[in-house]
Amino acid sequence: MIEDILSQMVLGLVNGAFYALLSLGLAVIFGMLNVVNFSHGALFMMGAFVAWMLLNWLGIGYWWALLLSPLIVGTFGVLLERLMISRLYKLGHLYGMLLTFGLGLIIEGVFRNEFGSSGLPYSPPPEFRALTVDFGFMILPGYRAWVVLASLIVCLATWVVIEKTRLGSYLRAATERAELVQAFGINVPRMITLTYGGGVALAAFAGVLAAPIYSVNPNMGSNFIITVFAVVVIGGMGSILGSVVTGFALGMIEGFARVVYPEASATVVFVIMAVVLLTRPAGLFGRA
Protein backbone atom coordinates (compact mmCIF):
# COMPACT_ATOMS: atom_id res chain seq x y z
CA MET A 1 0.00 0.00 0.00
CA ILE A 2 2.76 2.44 0.95
CA GLU A 3 4.71 1.58 -2.20
CA ASP A 4 1.60 2.13 -4.34
CA ILE A 5 1.03 5.54 -2.73
CA LEU A 6 4.67 6.58 -3.21
CA SER A 7 4.64 5.36 -6.83
CA GLN A 8 1.50 7.33 -7.68
CA MET A 9 2.82 10.43 -5.95
CA VAL A 10 6.02 10.27 -7.99
CA LEU A 11 3.97 9.88 -11.17
CA GLY A 12 1.81 12.76 -9.93
CA LEU A 13 4.94 14.92 -10.01
CA VAL A 14 4.90 14.60 -13.80
CA ASN A 15 1.37 16.02 -14.01
CA GLY A 16 2.42 18.54 -11.37
CA ALA A 17 5.26 19.68 -13.64
CA PHE A 18 2.74 20.59 -16.35
CA TYR A 19 0.42 22.21 -13.80
CA ALA A 20 3.32 24.31 -12.53
CA LEU A 21 4.50 25.45 -15.98
CA LEU A 22 1.00 26.26 -17.24
CA SER A 23 -0.11 28.02 -14.06
CA LEU A 24 3.19 29.93 -14.04
CA GLY A 25 2.44 31.30 -17.52
CA LEU A 26 -1.08 32.22 -16.43
CA ALA A 27 0.23 33.91 -13.28
CA VAL A 28 2.78 35.94 -15.26
CA ILE A 29 0.12 37.12 -17.72
CA PHE A 30 -2.46 37.93 -15.05
CA GLY A 31 0.06 39.60 -12.75
CA MET A 32 1.35 41.91 -15.48
CA LEU A 33 -1.60 42.38 -17.85
CA ASN A 34 -4.49 41.70 -15.46
CA VAL A 35 -5.99 39.43 -18.14
CA VAL A 36 -7.37 35.95 -17.43
CA ASN A 37 -6.01 34.06 -20.45
CA PHE A 38 -8.51 31.34 -21.37
CA SER A 39 -6.59 30.61 -24.58
CA HIS A 40 -3.65 29.27 -22.54
CA GLY A 41 -4.64 25.61 -23.03
CA ALA A 42 -4.89 26.08 -26.79
CA LEU A 43 -1.42 27.67 -26.85
CA PHE A 44 -0.06 24.72 -24.84
CA MET A 45 -1.55 22.43 -27.50
CA MET A 46 -0.10 24.65 -30.24
CA GLY A 47 3.39 24.22 -28.75
CA ALA A 48 3.06 20.44 -29.02
CA PHE A 49 1.80 20.65 -32.61
CA VAL A 50 4.60 23.02 -33.64
CA ALA A 51 7.12 20.49 -32.26
CA TRP A 52 5.38 17.72 -34.23
CA MET A 53 5.43 19.81 -37.43
CA LEU A 54 9.09 20.72 -36.97
CA LEU A 55 9.92 17.01 -36.69
CA ASN A 56 7.70 15.62 -39.44
CA TRP A 57 7.85 18.46 -41.97
CA LEU A 58 11.36 19.84 -41.45
CA GLY A 59 13.17 16.98 -39.73
CA ILE A 60 14.01 19.13 -36.69
CA GLY A 61 14.34 16.94 -33.59
CA TYR A 62 13.17 17.29 -30.03
CA TRP A 63 15.98 19.41 -28.58
CA TRP A 64 15.77 22.12 -31.23
CA ALA A 65 11.97 21.99 -31.03
CA LEU A 66 12.24 22.62 -27.28
CA LEU A 67 13.89 25.94 -28.18
CA LEU A 68 12.12 26.86 -31.43
CA SER A 69 8.53 25.97 -30.57
CA PRO A 70 8.28 28.37 -27.58
CA LEU A 71 9.84 31.11 -29.73
CA ILE A 72 7.37 30.52 -32.58
CA VAL A 73 4.30 30.29 -30.36
CA GLY A 74 5.55 33.17 -28.20
CA THR A 75 5.82 35.32 -31.35
CA PHE A 76 2.25 34.33 -32.20
CA GLY A 77 1.27 35.44 -28.69
CA VAL A 78 2.96 38.80 -29.24
CA LEU A 79 0.86 39.29 -32.38
CA LEU A 80 -2.32 38.37 -30.48
CA GLU A 81 -1.49 40.86 -27.75
CA ARG A 82 -0.71 43.69 -30.15
CA LEU A 83 -3.67 43.14 -32.47
CA MET A 84 -6.42 42.20 -30.01
CA ILE A 85 -5.70 41.89 -26.30
CA SER A 86 -4.05 45.32 -25.94
CA ARG A 87 -7.38 46.92 -26.85
CA LEU A 88 -9.07 45.50 -23.75
CA TYR A 89 -6.84 46.72 -20.91
CA LYS A 90 -9.14 49.58 -19.94
CA LEU A 91 -12.21 47.36 -19.99
CA GLY A 92 -13.41 44.85 -17.38
CA HIS A 93 -12.11 41.30 -16.88
CA LEU A 94 -15.14 39.83 -18.66
CA TYR A 95 -14.08 41.21 -22.04
CA GLY A 96 -10.62 39.65 -21.81
CA MET A 97 -12.08 36.34 -20.67
CA LEU A 98 -14.54 36.25 -23.57
CA LEU A 99 -11.92 37.23 -26.15
CA THR A 100 -9.32 34.69 -24.99
CA PHE A 101 -11.96 31.98 -24.64
CA GLY A 102 -13.04 32.62 -28.24
CA LEU A 103 -9.42 32.66 -29.43
CA GLY A 104 -8.85 29.32 -27.73
CA LEU A 105 -11.85 27.79 -29.50
CA ILE A 106 -10.67 29.15 -32.86
CA ILE A 107 -7.11 27.82 -32.42
CA GLU A 108 -8.37 24.39 -31.36
CA GLY A 109 -10.85 24.35 -34.26
CA VAL A 110 -8.15 25.16 -36.82
CA PHE A 111 -5.91 22.31 -35.62
CA ARG A 112 -8.84 19.89 -35.32
CA ASN A 113 -9.91 20.69 -38.89
CA GLU A 114 -6.37 20.22 -40.20
CA PHE A 115 -5.18 17.21 -38.18
CA GLY A 116 -8.33 15.55 -36.83
CA SER A 117 -8.97 14.52 -33.23
CA SER A 118 -7.41 11.06 -33.07
CA GLY A 119 -3.98 12.21 -31.93
CA LEU A 120 -0.52 12.05 -33.48
CA PRO A 121 2.50 10.17 -32.04
CA TYR A 122 5.66 12.00 -31.02
CA SER A 123 8.52 9.77 -29.87
CA PRO A 124 10.73 10.80 -26.95
CA PRO A 125 14.37 11.59 -27.72
CA PRO A 126 16.53 8.48 -28.26
CA GLU A 127 18.69 9.46 -25.27
CA PHE A 128 15.82 8.67 -22.90
CA ARG A 129 14.45 5.44 -24.38
CA ALA A 130 16.67 3.14 -22.34
CA LEU A 131 17.18 5.50 -19.40
CA THR A 132 15.29 4.85 -16.16
CA VAL A 133 15.42 6.13 -12.59
CA ASP A 134 15.16 3.43 -9.91
CA PHE A 135 13.53 4.65 -6.69
CA GLY A 136 13.47 1.19 -5.13
CA PHE A 137 9.69 1.08 -4.93
CA MET A 138 9.26 1.93 -8.65
CA ILE A 139 11.18 2.52 -11.85
CA LEU A 140 10.47 5.90 -13.46
CA PRO A 141 11.08 6.27 -17.22
CA GLY A 142 13.94 8.66 -17.85
CA TYR A 143 11.92 11.03 -19.98
CA ARG A 144 9.36 11.61 -17.21
CA ALA A 145 12.20 12.39 -14.80
CA TRP A 146 13.52 14.89 -17.37
CA VAL A 147 10.09 16.56 -17.56
CA VAL A 148 10.08 17.17 -13.81
CA LEU A 149 13.67 18.43 -13.84
CA ALA A 150 13.13 20.74 -16.85
CA SER A 151 9.97 22.15 -15.31
CA LEU A 152 11.77 22.87 -12.02
CA ILE A 153 14.63 24.61 -13.83
CA VAL A 154 12.35 26.81 -15.95
CA CYS A 155 10.06 27.66 -13.03
CA LEU A 156 13.02 28.58 -10.83
CA ALA A 157 14.61 30.66 -13.60
CA THR A 158 11.35 32.54 -14.18
CA TRP A 159 10.99 33.23 -10.45
CA VAL A 160 14.57 34.53 -10.25
CA VAL A 161 14.06 36.83 -13.25
CA ILE A 162 10.84 38.32 -11.88
CA GLU A 163 11.80 38.53 -8.20
CA LYS A 164 15.57 39.08 -8.20
CA THR A 165 16.53 41.11 -11.31
CA ARG A 166 16.19 44.71 -12.43
CA LEU A 167 13.90 43.63 -15.28
CA GLY A 168 11.66 41.90 -12.75
CA SER A 169 11.55 45.02 -10.61
CA TYR A 170 10.44 47.02 -13.65
CA LEU A 171 7.73 44.44 -14.36
CA ARG A 172 6.46 44.50 -10.79
CA ALA A 173 6.54 48.30 -10.67
CA ALA A 174 4.64 48.55 -13.95
CA THR A 175 1.81 46.46 -12.53
CA GLU A 176 1.37 49.03 -9.74
CA ARG A 177 2.26 52.39 -11.31
CA ALA A 178 2.63 52.07 -15.08
CA GLU A 179 2.59 55.84 -15.65
CA LEU A 180 5.41 56.42 -13.15
CA VAL A 181 7.55 53.66 -14.67
CA GLN A 182 7.01 55.09 -18.16
CA ALA A 183 8.05 58.52 -16.90
CA PHE A 184 11.52 57.06 -16.24
CA GLY A 185 11.89 56.24 -19.94
CA ILE A 186 10.85 52.59 -19.83
CA ASN A 187 8.67 51.42 -22.72
CA VAL A 188 5.86 49.86 -20.68
CA PRO A 189 3.65 48.80 -23.65
CA ARG A 190 6.57 46.91 -25.20
CA MET A 191 7.35 45.30 -21.85
CA ILE A 192 3.72 44.23 -21.48
CA THR A 193 3.73 42.74 -24.98
CA LEU A 194 6.92 40.77 -24.35
CA THR A 195 5.55 39.61 -20.99
CA TYR A 196 2.48 38.16 -22.70
CA GLY A 197 4.73 36.52 -25.28
CA GLY A 198 6.85 35.08 -22.46
CA GLY A 199 3.79 33.64 -20.70
CA VAL A 200 2.65 32.07 -23.95
CA ALA A 201 6.15 30.68 -24.56
CA LEU A 202 5.99 28.95 -21.16
CA ALA A 203 2.76 27.24 -22.27
CA ALA A 204 4.40 26.17 -25.55
CA PHE A 205 7.46 24.85 -23.67
CA ALA A 206 5.12 22.72 -21.55
CA GLY A 207 3.44 21.53 -24.76
CA VAL A 208 6.74 20.32 -26.22
CA LEU A 209 7.53 18.49 -22.97
CA ALA A 210 4.06 16.89 -23.06
CA ALA A 211 4.20 15.76 -26.71
CA PRO A 212 6.12 12.48 -26.10
CA ILE A 213 3.95 11.58 -23.07
CA TYR A 214 0.46 12.37 -24.39
CA SER A 215 -0.70 12.03 -27.97
CA VAL A 216 -0.50 15.34 -29.81
CA ASN A 217 -4.15 16.25 -30.34
CA PRO A 218 -6.30 19.41 -30.37
CA ASN A 219 -7.97 18.52 -27.06
CA MET A 220 -4.80 18.11 -25.00
CA GLY A 221 -4.94 21.70 -23.76
CA SER A 222 -8.58 21.61 -22.73
CA ASN A 223 -7.86 18.43 -20.73
CA PHE A 224 -5.41 20.39 -18.57
CA ILE A 225 -6.61 23.96 -18.45
CA ILE A 226 -9.57 23.68 -16.06
CA THR A 227 -7.36 22.03 -13.43
CA VAL A 228 -4.64 24.61 -14.09
CA PHE A 229 -7.04 27.48 -13.39
CA ALA A 230 -7.90 25.79 -10.09
CA VAL A 231 -4.15 25.60 -9.34
CA VAL A 232 -3.77 29.32 -10.03
CA VAL A 233 -6.71 30.18 -7.77
CA ILE A 234 -5.38 28.01 -4.94
CA GLY A 235 -1.86 29.44 -5.21
CA GLY A 236 -3.08 33.03 -5.60
CA MET A 237 -3.82 34.88 -8.83
CA GLY A 238 -0.60 36.47 -10.07
CA SER A 239 1.64 34.70 -7.52
CA ILE A 240 4.68 33.18 -9.22
CA LEU A 241 5.81 31.16 -6.20
CA GLY A 242 2.23 30.11 -5.44
CA SER A 243 1.72 28.74 -8.95
CA VAL A 244 4.88 26.64 -8.89
CA VAL A 245 4.52 25.23 -5.37
CA THR A 246 0.79 24.57 -5.74
CA GLY A 247 1.22 22.95 -9.16
CA PHE A 248 3.69 20.34 -7.95
CA ALA A 249 1.86 19.80 -4.65
CA LEU A 250 -1.52 19.22 -6.29
CA GLY A 251 0.00 16.79 -8.78
CA MET A 252 1.24 14.71 -5.85
CA ILE A 253 -2.09 15.01 -4.03
CA GLU A 254 -3.88 13.71 -7.14
CA GLY A 255 -1.51 10.73 -7.19
CA PHE A 256 -2.18 10.07 -3.49
CA ALA A 257 -5.94 10.19 -4.10
CA ARG A 258 -5.70 7.66 -6.96
CA VAL A 259 -4.61 5.01 -4.45
CA VAL A 260 -6.51 6.02 -1.31
CA TYR A 261 -9.83 7.03 -2.92
CA PRO A 262 -9.74 6.73 -6.74
CA GLU A 263 -13.26 8.18 -7.19
CA ALA A 264 -12.05 11.51 -5.79
CA SER A 265 -8.82 11.80 -7.82
CA ALA A 266 -10.51 13.87 -10.56
CA THR A 267 -12.20 16.26 -8.12
CA VAL A 268 -9.78 16.57 -5.21
CA VAL A 269 -8.19 19.71 -6.72
CA PHE A 270 -11.56 21.45 -6.90
CA VAL A 271 -12.47 20.43 -3.35
CA ILE A 272 -9.19 22.00 -2.18
CA MET A 273 -9.96 25.10 -4.26
CA ALA A 274 -13.37 25.45 -2.58
CA VAL A 275 -11.82 25.12 0.89
CA VAL A 276 -9.11 27.68 0.08
CA LEU A 277 -11.63 30.17 -1.32
CA LEU A 278 -13.75 29.84 1.82
CA THR A 279 -10.83 30.31 4.21
CA ARG A 280 -8.37 32.44 2.22
CA PRO A 281 -10.03 34.05 -0.84
CA ALA A 282 -6.76 35.58 -2.12
CA GLY A 283 -5.15 32.12 -2.32
CA LEU A 284 -2.38 30.52 -0.28
CA PHE A 285 0.34 32.85 -1.58
CA GLY A 286 -1.77 35.69 -2.96
CA ARG A 287 -2.41 39.18 -1.67
CA ALA A 288 -5.85 40.50 -0.87
C-alpha positions in Angstrom: 0.0 0.0 0.0 2.8 2.4 0.9 4.7 1.6 -2.2 1.6 2.1 -4.3 1.0 5.5 -2.7 4.7 6.6 -3.2 4.6 5.4 -6.8 1.5 7.3 -7.7 2.8 10.4 -5.9 6.0 10.3 -8.0 4.0 9.9 -11.2 1.8 12.8 -9.9 4.9 14.9 -10.0 4.9 14.6 -13.8 1.4 16.0 -14.0 2.4 18.5 -11.4 5.3 19.7 -13.6 2.7 20.6 -16.3 0.4 22.2 -13.8 3.3 24.3 -12.5 4.5 25.4 -16.0 1.0 26.3 -17.2 -0.1 28.0 -14.1 3.2 29.9 -14.0 2.4 31.3 -17.5 -1.1 32.2 -16.4 0.2 33.9 -13.3 2.8 35.9 -15.3 0.1 37.1 -17.7 -2.5 37.9 -15.1 0.1 39.6 -12.8 1.3 41.9 -15.5 -1.6 42.4 -17.9 -4.5 41.7 -15.5 -6.0 39.4 -18.1 -7.4 35.9 -17.4 -6.0 34.1 -20.5 -8.5 31.3 -21.4 -6.6 30.6 -24.6 -3.6 29.3 -22.5 -4.6 25.6 -23.0 -4.9 26.1 -26.8 -1.4 27.7 -26.9 -0.1 24.7 -24.8 -1.6 22.4 -27.5 -0.1 24.6 -30.2 3.4 24.2 -28.7 3.1 20.4 -29.0 1.8 20.6 -32.6 4.6 23.0 -33.6 7.1 20.5 -32.3 5.4 17.7 -34.2 5.4 19.8 -37.4 9.1 20.7 -37.0 9.9 17.0 -36.7 7.7 15.6 -39.4 7.9 18.5 -42.0 11.4 19.8 -41.5 13.2 17.0 -39.7 14.0 19.1 -36.7 14.3 16.9 -33.6 13.2 17.3 -30.0 16.0 19.4 -28.6 15.8 22.1 -31.2 12.0 22.0 -31.0 12.2 22.6 -27.3 13.9 25.9 -28.2 12.1 26.9 -31.4 8.5 26.0 -30.6 8.3 28.4 -27.6 9.8 31.1 -29.7 7.4 30.5 -32.6 4.3 30.3 -30.4 5.6 33.2 -28.2 5.8 35.3 -31.4 2.2 34.3 -32.2 1.3 35.4 -28.7 3.0 38.8 -29.2 0.9 39.3 -32.4 -2.3 38.4 -30.5 -1.5 40.9 -27.7 -0.7 43.7 -30.1 -3.7 43.1 -32.5 -6.4 42.2 -30.0 -5.7 41.9 -26.3 -4.0 45.3 -25.9 -7.4 46.9 -26.9 -9.1 45.5 -23.7 -6.8 46.7 -20.9 -9.1 49.6 -19.9 -12.2 47.4 -20.0 -13.4 44.8 -17.4 -12.1 41.3 -16.9 -15.1 39.8 -18.7 -14.1 41.2 -22.0 -10.6 39.7 -21.8 -12.1 36.3 -20.7 -14.5 36.2 -23.6 -11.9 37.2 -26.2 -9.3 34.7 -25.0 -12.0 32.0 -24.6 -13.0 32.6 -28.2 -9.4 32.7 -29.4 -8.8 29.3 -27.7 -11.8 27.8 -29.5 -10.7 29.2 -32.9 -7.1 27.8 -32.4 -8.4 24.4 -31.4 -10.8 24.4 -34.3 -8.1 25.2 -36.8 -5.9 22.3 -35.6 -8.8 19.9 -35.3 -9.9 20.7 -38.9 -6.4 20.2 -40.2 -5.2 17.2 -38.2 -8.3 15.5 -36.8 -9.0 14.5 -33.2 -7.4 11.1 -33.1 -4.0 12.2 -31.9 -0.5 12.0 -33.5 2.5 10.2 -32.0 5.7 12.0 -31.0 8.5 9.8 -29.9 10.7 10.8 -26.9 14.4 11.6 -27.7 16.5 8.5 -28.3 18.7 9.5 -25.3 15.8 8.7 -22.9 14.4 5.4 -24.4 16.7 3.1 -22.3 17.2 5.5 -19.4 15.3 4.8 -16.2 15.4 6.1 -12.6 15.2 3.4 -9.9 13.5 4.7 -6.7 13.5 1.2 -5.1 9.7 1.1 -4.9 9.3 1.9 -8.6 11.2 2.5 -11.9 10.5 5.9 -13.5 11.1 6.3 -17.2 13.9 8.7 -17.8 11.9 11.0 -20.0 9.4 11.6 -17.2 12.2 12.4 -14.8 13.5 14.9 -17.4 10.1 16.6 -17.6 10.1 17.2 -13.8 13.7 18.4 -13.8 13.1 20.7 -16.8 10.0 22.2 -15.3 11.8 22.9 -12.0 14.6 24.6 -13.8 12.4 26.8 -16.0 10.1 27.7 -13.0 13.0 28.6 -10.8 14.6 30.7 -13.6 11.3 32.5 -14.2 11.0 33.2 -10.4 14.6 34.5 -10.3 14.1 36.8 -13.3 10.8 38.3 -11.9 11.8 38.5 -8.2 15.6 39.1 -8.2 16.5 41.1 -11.3 16.2 44.7 -12.4 13.9 43.6 -15.3 11.7 41.9 -12.7 11.6 45.0 -10.6 10.4 47.0 -13.6 7.7 44.4 -14.4 6.5 44.5 -10.8 6.5 48.3 -10.7 4.6 48.6 -13.9 1.8 46.5 -12.5 1.4 49.0 -9.7 2.3 52.4 -11.3 2.6 52.1 -15.1 2.6 55.8 -15.7 5.4 56.4 -13.2 7.6 53.7 -14.7 7.0 55.1 -18.2 8.0 58.5 -16.9 11.5 57.1 -16.2 11.9 56.2 -19.9 10.8 52.6 -19.8 8.7 51.4 -22.7 5.9 49.9 -20.7 3.6 48.8 -23.7 6.6 46.9 -25.2 7.3 45.3 -21.8 3.7 44.2 -21.5 3.7 42.7 -25.0 6.9 40.8 -24.4 5.5 39.6 -21.0 2.5 38.2 -22.7 4.7 36.5 -25.3 6.8 35.1 -22.5 3.8 33.6 -20.7 2.7 32.1 -24.0 6.2 30.7 -24.6 6.0 28.9 -21.2 2.8 27.2 -22.3 4.4 26.2 -25.5 7.5 24.8 -23.7 5.1 22.7 -21.6 3.4 21.5 -24.8 6.7 20.3 -26.2 7.5 18.5 -23.0 4.1 16.9 -23.1 4.2 15.8 -26.7 6.1 12.5 -26.1 4.0 11.6 -23.1 0.5 12.4 -24.4 -0.7 12.0 -28.0 -0.5 15.3 -29.8 -4.1 16.2 -30.3 -6.3 19.4 -30.4 -8.0 18.5 -27.1 -4.8 18.1 -25.0 -4.9 21.7 -23.8 -8.6 21.6 -22.7 -7.9 18.4 -20.7 -5.4 20.4 -18.6 -6.6 24.0 -18.5 -9.6 23.7 -16.1 -7.4 22.0 -13.4 -4.6 24.6 -14.1 -7.0 27.5 -13.4 -7.9 25.8 -10.1 -4.2 25.6 -9.3 -3.8 29.3 -10.0 -6.7 30.2 -7.8 -5.4 28.0 -4.9 -1.9 29.4 -5.2 -3.1 33.0 -5.6 -3.8 34.9 -8.8 -0.6 36.5 -10.1 1.6 34.7 -7.5 4.7 33.2 -9.2 5.8 31.2 -6.2 2.2 30.1 -5.4 1.7 28.7 -8.9 4.9 26.6 -8.9 4.5 25.2 -5.4 0.8 24.6 -5.7 1.2 22.9 -9.2 3.7 20.3 -8.0 1.9 19.8 -4.6 -1.5 19.2 -6.3 0.0 16.8 -8.8 1.2 14.7 -5.9 -2.1 15.0 -4.0 -3.9 13.7 -7.1 -1.5 10.7 -7.2 -2.2 10.1 -3.5 -5.9 10.2 -4.1 -5.7 7.7 -7.0 -4.6 5.0 -4.4 -6.5 6.0 -1.3 -9.8 7.0 -2.9 -9.7 6.7 -6.7 -13.3 8.2 -7.2 -12.1 11.5 -5.8 -8.8 11.8 -7.8 -10.5 13.9 -10.6 -12.2 16.3 -8.1 -9.8 16.6 -5.2 -8.2 19.7 -6.7 -11.6 21.4 -6.9 -12.5 20.4 -3.4 -9.2 22.0 -2.2 -10.0 25.1 -4.3 -13.4 25.5 -2.6 -11.8 25.1 0.9 -9.1 27.7 0.1 -11.6 30.2 -1.3 -13.8 29.8 1.8 -10.8 30.3 4.2 -8.4 32.4 2.2 -10.0 34.1 -0.8 -6.8 35.6 -2.1 -5.1 32.1 -2.3 -2.4 30.5 -0.3 0.3 32.9 -1.6 -1.8 35.7 -3.0 -2.4 39.2 -1.7 -5.9 40.5 -0.9 
